[in-house]
């Protein structure tokens, strides 16, 4: 058996991670389907890193708290609004005379 296959076996199941305590607030905030997708994406990224041989400190990365932090960052990024809120004050400047040039 190769060391790489041992690393793949150490990856937790999606359902096992979903039942961990650190994922409870994420499940309440984002819902189960979105959380499942984020956990699967995180595990896929770990699988790719193992396949490339670019895994350092796998024990730390497999801790439920560390997985929950990565998933929380991914969910926050995925659900962040695409547009920033702005205040349109152009009418105030134009209609009050503050923006007019002296003649």
Secondary structure, 3 states (H helix, E strand, C coil): CCHHHHHHHHCCCHHHHHCCHHHHHHHHHHCHHHHHHHHHHHHHHHHHHHHHCCCCCHHHHHCHHHHHHHHHHHHHHHHCCCCCCCCCCHHHHHHHCCCCCCC
